[in-house]
């Protein structure tokens, strides 16, 4: 169906860009992204990328 057609480019990116790491978006991350969007008037995707950083980096070993 149409969902498969739209999902294909995303799947292709995830396969070919191995340096990307998929992460779960929790409610806290979503809430923080919404606050960033409201304050800085940025796009949802950009807000999510910025919002995930504190949660993701806190779990990575140095």
C-alpha positions as CSV (number, residue, x, y, z in Angstrom):
1,X,0.0,0.0,0.0
2,X,0.9,3.7,0.1
3,X,2.5,3.3,3.6
4,X,5.1,0.8,2.1
5,X,6.0,3.3,-0.6
6,X,6.5,6.2,1.9
7,X,8.4,4.0,4.3
8,X,10.9,2.7,1.7
9,X,13.1,5.8,1.6
10,X,13.4,5.8,5.4
11,X,14.3,2.1,5.4
12,X,16.9,2.7,2.7
13,X,18.5,5.5,4.7
14,X,18.7,3.4,7.8
15,X,20.3,0.5,5.9
16,X,22.8,2.6,4.0
17,X,23.7,5.2,6.7
18,X,25.2,2.8,9.3
19,X,26.3,5.6,11.5
20,X,22.7,6.4,12.4
21,X,21.4,5.0,15.6
22,X,17.7,4.6,16.1
23,X,16.5,5.5,19.5
24,X,13.2,5.4,21.3
25,X,11.3,8.7,21.8
26,X,10.0,8.7,25.4
27,X,7.3,11.0,26.7
28,X,10.0,13.1,28.4
29,X,11.8,13.5,25.1
30,X,8.6,14.4,23.2
31,X,7.7,16.9,25.9
32,X,11.1,18.5,25.7
33,X,10.9,18.6,21.9
34,X,7.5,20.4,22.1
35,X,9.0,22.9,24.5
36,X,11.9,23.5,22.1
37,X,9.5,23.9,19.2
38,X,7.4,26.4,21.1
39,X,10.4,28.5,22.3
40,X,12.6,28.4,19.1
41,X,9.9,27.9,16.5
42,X,11.8,25.0,14.8
43,X,10.5,22.1,12.8
44,X,9.3,18.9,14.6
45,X,12.1,16.7,13.2
46,X,14.8,19.3,14.3
47,X,13.3,19.6,17.8
48,X,13.3,15.8,18.2
49,X,16.9,15.6,17.1
50,X,18.0,18.2,19.6
51,X,15.7,16.9,22.4
52,X,17.1,13.3,22.3
53,X,20.7,14.4,22.9
54,X,20.6,14.6,26.7
55,X,18.9,11.2,27.1
56,X,21.0,9.5,24.4
57,X,24.4,10.8,25.5
58,X,23.7,10.0,29.1
59,X,23.5,6.3,28.3
60,X,26.7,6.1,26.1
61,X,30.0,5.1,27.7
62,X,32.8,7.6,27.4
